């Protein structure tokens, strides 16, 4: 768990907006190879982005890569109560948000 005062949500949002204010479309280009890899995964398997970042940043990255239409949703740091991906509780929250009941039927790539 990071050192975040959860009582200061306005400050947290401002900080997260500022650190993710990057020229994404200058840094990331459409990636057809990545798109084809994701498309090759069984289409009956739901796909989510699980990020330690914020939703808006992940959306911008996915759009720049040209793969934003390939996912069922984004689970971000806010969804996980600011727990990092180093915390098992964040994985439990992510699985719950993705509707995963059986851990053996879930893969994080």
N, C-alpha and C positions, 0 to 999 in steps of 0.2 A: 504494500500500500504506500502511495506517495504521501507527501507532506502537504495536503490540501485541507484548508479550512472550509468545510462544506457549508458553513453558514454564510459564506461570502459568494453566493452564486453569481451575482452581477459582476464581481471582480473576476471570478473564474471564467465566465463567458467572454469578458473583454480580453483577458489574457489569451484564451484559446483562439479567439478571432485574430488577435494580433500575430501570434506565432504561426498561424496557418495562412496568413495573408501573403501567399507566394504566387509568382507568375506560372501557375501550373502548366498552362498550355505552351509555355516556352521551355519548360523542364521535361515534360512528358509528351511523347508523340503516340499516335495510334499504333497499336502493336497487333498486327494481323496474326502473327504466330501464337501469341498468348490467346487471342480470340479463338483460334482454331483448337487450341488445347482445351479450353473451357468448353467449347461446343462439342468436343469429342467425349466429354463426360456424359454418362447416361442421363438423358433429359428428364427421366422420372425422379432423379435425385435433386432435391431442392438445394440451392446454393445461396449462401449468405457471406457477406464480407464481415469479418470480425476484426475490428480495428482498435488500437490504443489511441486513435485520433478521434476527432469529432466527425459526425455524419456529413456536414457540409464539405469538409476537406476531402473525405473519402469519395463523395459524389463527384467533386471536381476532378479528382484523380481518375476515377473510373470513366468519366466522360472524355477526358484527354486521351486515355488509352483506347477509347472506342469499345469498351466492354460494359458500359453501364446498364445495358439492356439484358445482360446475362445473369443477373442476380435477383433473388427473391426479396432481398432486404439487406440492410446494413445494421449491424449491432456495434454501437460505438462506446467510447469510454463513459459517456453519460448514462447509457443504458445499464452499464455495469457499476453504477454508483462510484465512479472514478477509481475502481479497482483496476490494477494493471493486469495484463495477460500473464503475469507471474503468479497471480493469485488464483487458486483453484475455484474460489467463489465466482470469479468473473466467467470461468468456463461453464459453471452451473447456470449462471444467469443467461449466458449466450445460448446454451442448449434449450433452456426454458423458452426464451424468446423465439427460437427457431422451431419450437414445437417438438423437440427431440425428447422422447421418453426413454429409450434404451440407448445408453452410452455406446454400446457396441455397434450401433447403426449410425454413428456420427464420426465424420472425419474432418479434421482441420488441416488445411493445406496452406 
